[in-house]
C-alpha cells in the first residue's frame, strides 16, 4: 500500500498493484485496473517513486539487486 493525498487534503492508502497508469492533466490522475480514476496531489514522479519503494519492500522488484546485480540503465 502507498499513501497518497486527495485534492481535498485527505490522505488515503492505495494498493499500488491495481495501478494501471498515472498521468498529469495537469493534476495527477491515476487509472486503476478496474477503470476507476483517482486524482491526487502528488506528481506522477512521486507516485512512481512510492510504487517502486513498495515493490522493493515486498520483493516484487529488486530481486536482482539483492543478488548484487546492478539494473541496466
C-alpha positions in Angstrom: 0.0 0.0 0.0 1.2 3.5 -0.7 -0.1 6.7 1.0 -1.4 9.5 -1.3 -3.3 12.7 -0.9 -6.6 13.6 -2.4 -7.1 17.2 -3.7 -9.2 17.9 -0.6 -6.1 17.2 1.6 -7.2 13.9 3.0 -4.7 11.1 2.8 -5.5 7.5 1.9 -3.8 4.2 1.2 -3.9 2.7 -2.3 -2.9 -0.9 -3.2 -0.5 0.1 -6.0 -0.8 -3.4 -7.5 -4.0 -2.1 -9.0 -2.4 1.0 -10.7 -2.6 0.8 -14.5 -1.4 4.2 -15.3 -0.6 7.7 -13.9 -0.8 10.8 -16.0 -0.7 14.6 -15.4 -3.7 16.5 -16.7 -2.2 18.8 -15.0 -3.3 17.2 -11.8 -2.0 13.6 -11.4 -4.8 11.2 -12.4 -4.3 7.5 -11.5 -6.2 4.9 -13.5 -6.8 1.6 -11.8 -7.1 -1.8 -13.4 -10.9 -1.6 -12.9 -11.2 1.7 -14.8 -11.7 3.9 -11.8 -9.8 7.2 -11.8 -8.3 8.9 -8.7 -6.9 12.5 -8.8 -4.1 13.1 -6.3 -1.8 16.0 -5.2 1.4 14.0 -5.7 3.2 14.3 -9.0 3.5 11.3 -11.4 7.1 11.0 -10.4 6.2 10.8 -6.7 3.6 8.2 -7.4 6.2 6.2 -9.4 8.8 6.5 -6.6 6.3 5.4 -3.9 5.3 2.4 -6.1 8.9 1.3 -6.7 9.7 1.6 -3.0 6.6 -0.6 -2.2 7.5 -3.2 -4.8 11.1 -3.4 -3.5 9.8 -3.7 0.1 7.7 -6.7 -0.8 10.4 -8.1 -3.1 8.4 -7.8 -6.3 11.3 -5.6 -7.7 14.9 -5.5 -6.8 15.5 -9.2 -6.5 18.4 -8.9 -8.9 19.8 -6.1 -6.7 19.6 -8.4 -3.7 21.9 -10.8 -5.5 24.4 -7.9 -6.2 23.4 -7.4 -9.8 23.0 -3.8 -11.0 20.0 -2.8 -13.0 20.8 -1.8 -16.6 20.3 1.9 -17.3 
